[in-house]
């Protein structure tokens, strides 16, 4: 009898265990997620994550950020982005740079997934710093002895309305320049387009420190400080460097004038040459002096024409001289004015030839005392020539 009772107890216990095993649910596994550094393009953040395992399933994923470590979702002190999906792999979400972010502020950010059981799984923390409200850059070009052109570029990073009042530049001869301790040149504005301004009355052959800036009410935004040096240094030839275009391109940056005017058979009065013959295709713009000179020489056989004399000129081992174009010749005058004396009021001592032809009988001429340019007979015999080189 005892044996029968024991057998029944064993059977009941065994059946109870089998039933329990049959009705139990499998263990729930949570998804896993990682995060990568966010990126920024104008007015937009892009956050990157990777769901490395979906586990037993999830319903949404995204990113949350805040000023303190371990930001979470559904918290009024933090912000977050969500998308509803359940796939594995890399993903990204974007957020406009608006009033939700403070400029130049460090934020903590985490990626997350919300599992099907309601649990939220977070990645590790990473940090990012929001960019300034706007980025400014400044540069110098068309540099003469006492003036130049400053160029400013503004890139607005935020989407919120911005109302500029003025754009400008501040500059001085030592670093650390601001609008309060340097000279300024500015313009009224209502936009952020690229702008150019021209400071004058600078010191020749002098290094300046400058910044571009934008005023918006009481706020002032600056570019990084940059440098430029005004023209006027003495070059290798012994003449002065009268122009700096601000950067090297097409094999050159600077223009240097010869130390003296040319002479031919004891006279400094030179003919342009080829009266009545059209050279054609000479240009007036900056940078065309060498090609103008080469074309004149190829079309004009006169031994004493201005272009050929410049091409044959040599001093201090330098032989790369040319007759300057219209604009190059004017830059020579502009830089010499109030710094170097290249002409006086006398009719016989103030005219210079350019390499820019006007027609069969005329070429462009400069009054280097008053700065006027006009067309004159190629055989006019009271004109000087100053060779120019570039490097």
C-alpha positions, 0 to 999 in steps of 0.5 A: 500500500505504501508503495502505491501511494509513493508512486502516485505522489511521484507521478503527480509531482512529475506532471506538475513540473511538465505542465509548468515547463510547458506554460512558462514564457522564454526569457526576454532579451533586451536590444543593444545600441551604440553611438557615434560622434554627431556632425554639423552642417549649416543649421543642422545636427546629425546624430548617428547610432547603431542597433547592434542587436534587436534582442527580443524586439523593440518599438522605437529608437533615437537620441536624447541630449542635455546639459548633464550626463546621462540624459533620458527621454520623457524628461522636460529638462532634456530633448530627444529625437525618436523614430518608430522602427524595429530593425538592426544596423546603423541609423541617423536622425537630424535636428535643426540648430534652432532655439533648442540649443544654446551656442557654444555649449557642451551637451551630453548625448546618448542613443537609445532603444525602447524594448517591446517590454517597455524598458529603455536601453541607452548607449554610452555618453558622448559630448558635443559643443554647439557652434557659434551663432555665426562663423566669420572669415576675413581676408586681404587682397589688392594690397597697395602701400596705403590701402587694400581691399578687405573681404568678409564672409559670414555663415549663419549657423542657426535658423532663428531670426538674426537681424544684423545692423552693421558689417565691418573690419577692425585693424591695428598694428598689434595683435588682439584687435577689437572694435574698441582698441583698433581702427574700424571701417564698417557698413550698414546692412540687413543681410549676411552676404559677402562684403568688401571694404577698402581702408585707406591711409595705412602705413606702407610696408607695415604688418597689420592685424585685422578681424571681420565683425558683425554687429547685431544690437549690442552683440558683436561677432568676430572672425579669427584674427588675420594678418596682412602687410602693406606694399612698399618694401624694396625688392630684389631689383632695388625697386619697390614692391607696389602690389600684393594680390593677397595670395599666390595664383597663376605663379605669382603674388607680388608686382615689383617696379624697376628702380628707374625708368628705362633709357634708350640712346641716352634718353628716357623718352620712349615710343610705344612703337608700331604707329598705324599697326594693330597689335590687337588682343592686348588686355587692360586687366591685372595680370596681363602685362607679360602676355601683352608684352609678348604679343607686342614683340611678336607683332612689332619689329621696332627695336626701340618699342617700349615692350621690347625694351622692357623685355630686354631689361636686366638688373641684379640678375633679374631679367623677367621684366615686362611692360605693365597693363593698364591696371598694373600701371595704375596700381604702380601710381596708386602705391607710389602716391604719397610714398614714392615720387615717380612723377612731377607736374612737368609735362615732360616728366609725368607720362608712362606707357602701358602695354594696353593698345587702344587702336592702330594709332593709340595706346593707353597712357598714364599721367603718373602725377594726377593718376589719369589714364587715357589714349594717346598716339603711339609715337608721342615722344614725351613718355617714360617707361617703368619695367615691372616684374612679378613673383 
